[in-house]
Amino acid sequence: MPLHLAAGRRLLLLLAAVATSAAAAGAAAEANRSSSCTLLPDAEFVRAAFLNVSNFQPPLPGHRACRPVRRLHFPSRNLTGPVDWAELGNLSSLLTVDLSGNSLQGGIDASFWRAPSLRAVDVSRNNLNGVLRFDDVPSVRLAALNVSGNQFTSVVGLAGLTGLEFLDVSRNRVGAAPEGLQNLTKVRWLDLSCNGMAGRFPDDLPPLDGLVSVNISHNNFSGTVPAAAVRRFGQSAFFQAGNALQVIEDGAPSGGKKRNRAVVIALISAGAVVTAAALAFVAACVARGLARRRKKKKKRKDKDGKAAVWEDEEVVVGAVKVAAAAPVVVIERPLMELTLADLAAATSGFGRESQLAETGGRSGAAYRAVLPGDLHVVVRVVEGPVAGVGEDDDEAATAAGFRELARLRHPNILPLLGYCIAGKQKLLLFEYMEKGDLHRWLHELPVGSMDTEDIGIDTMEALEERKPAGDWPTRYRIILGIARGLAFLHQGWAGSGRPIVHGRLVPTNILLGDDMEPRISDFLHPSDETPEGDVYRFGTLVFELVTGQARWNDASTSWARGVIRNRKGLNLVDDRLLRGDAAGAPEAEKEMAECLQVGFLCTAGATEKRPTMQQVVGLLKDIRPPAAPAGEPPVASLMMQ
């Protein structure tokens, strides 16, 4: 909805509320008695379910409502303790549950899944454990389930969840592939990685033809993975999926055609440590022998007839062929010995299946990779100059420049983890952010979450549920974090007095960590902009986070400034915030209005009237003084870290 229409509707609602408030106050009790709505006990079910959970704000005692509970969204709220899941199973209209990123304990009672309308559940990144049971539960409506990052030991009764389209049980302790997986014919996204799970590929999985994404890495599967599956899902999907991986010839060449290849996951008992080690050694020797014999062969062709992206001695990055032996430097792990060939293997040869969607900005393409030690990184190809790094061919000077850039460390900027210099081609390594970028989180869906539009929820209410608006404290924290990171950059390199100007501060360049702290990315580029230009763009980010509206330009910024100038800033506030925990809370509404005032100052037409980012940090901290523990350093010292 356009900004002016949303503000107009909000203003009409406020006027209507003022006009009727006096009469409504005098007749509230009678209106309640004569109301034709049916009072529901849903709030009491929620209270009972979270009775033993710390930091959960329950409904008022005895509170009942006419509207059913359709969603329970409390991600990253520091919730601790056991949930009475059976009580939540009584919520007949419950559609979606998001309790991710907390410290919930205990198991999940199977009766929870009897909630008849349940469509999507995300309880990832908690301390839940035990057996995840779906026995005799007719949950055919459940379409998305994310239980990753817990301590579940097994999953029982999946065969009944025939409506599942998204399933993530990664990073648990599940010892065997869940029975019934092969019956889930509608599953499109499947992640079983990092479990040490024993099973047979592909027999124990849903039909591969229906899968858009699959990941069985870091398990103990056996069986054969066809080359077509590796090309489709990427090598990272099968990284350490069994105790040994080797490439074998699958049939002799016929009619001049190339041989097909298959990746074989050896069937090795988890307990046979000596045998596994011996087989791994033999496989490594065979692989080396095959590699020597293939050194002089021509490049392979993929299914599209294009040249494969890497050979034994060379790697093609973009359109440039460079030495595969070029070293990769991981700055915080100096003993890690990696080469460009390792990056190629971890990114499927810098292929499309490993390329990230959010590759915008001023850099080249970016690829996700998992390096030894379970180090999740983004490998970004450098295109054009890098701030603080000379453009000459002196590799030592370039490496020194990258190491200097890596010293720029702050909780709100994305740190440089490493680099690779291969001739004229340069690659940078950054930490991978699971939550994705700010634009996707605010307006679409976080990376790794369950997209309820894709999984077939077609009611207007459910489509509204899918937007992870975030509560006001979270949005304020993001605003303050961006301000701190930008203030740090404007201070520049230590002792140089030269500021680092971002020049393209947009939501897609703000990444979010699991703790919801923002990290500013794509700042390692020379910019003709000034710090005052960054301040202006920060002001538009404030407007976007408070209003929930995307794609700000000069015209919409000018219009919003006029509304704020007339002291009607609350008309711009995102309706989702006013319907959430901040609904009717004067203190929260006051904070939102004051944040809009900060955005107003930052977007002043005259650059000399805009505050510095250090001043902005001070203004924001005054809006919501932090309840910091004793001994916490002041903002100035934080920005110097």
Secondary structure as UniProt FT lines:
FT   HELIX           3..26
FT   HELIX           28..34
FT   HELIX           42..49
FT   TURN            50..52
FT   TURN            61..62
FT   STRAND          71..73
FT   TURN            75..76
FT   STRAND          80..82
FT   HELIX           85..88
FT   TURN            89..90
FT   TURN            92..93
FT   STRAND          96..98
FT   STRAND          103..106
FT   HELIX           110..114
FT   TURN            116..117
FT   STRAND          120..122
FT   STRAND          127..133
FT   TURN            135..136
FT   TURN            140..141
FT   STRAND          144..146
FT   STRAND          151..156
FT   HELIX           158..160
FT   TURN            162..163
FT   STRAND          166..168
FT   TURN            179..180
FT   HELIX           181..183
FT   TURN            185..186
FT   STRAND          189..191
FT   STRAND          198..201
FT   TURN            202..204
FT   HELIX           208..210
FT   STRAND          213..215
FT   STRAND          220..226
FT   HELIX           227..233
FT   HELIX           235..238
FT   TURN            239..240
FT   STRAND          245..250
FT   TURN            255..256
FT   STRAND          260..265
FT   TURN            270..271
FT   HELIX           273..294
FT   TURN            295..296
FT   TURN            303..304
FT   STRAND          314..317
FT   TURN            318..319
FT   STRAND          320..323
FT   TURN            324..325
FT   STRAND          327..330
FT   TURN            331..332
FT   TURN            334..335
FT   STRAND          338..339
FT   HELIX           340..346
FT   TURN            347..350
FT   HELIX           352..354
FT   STRAND          366..371
FT   TURN            372..374
FT   STRAND          375..381
FT   TURN            387..388
FT   HELIX           395..406
FT   TURN            411..412
FT   STRAND          416..422
FT   TURN            423..424
FT   STRAND          425..431
FT   TURN            434..435
FT   HELIX           438..443
FT   TURN            447..448
FT   TURN            452..456
FT   HELIX           460..465
FT   HELIX           472..491
FT   TURN            494..496
FT   HELIX           507..509
FT   STRAND          510..512
FT   TURN            514..515
FT   STRAND          518..520
FT   HELIX           531..547
FT   HELIX           554..565
FT   TURN            566..567
FT   HELIX           569..572
FT   HELIX           575..578
FT   TURN            579..584
FT   HELIX           586..602
FT   HELIX           607..609
FT   HELIX           613..623
FT   TURN            630..631
FT   HELIX           635..640
//
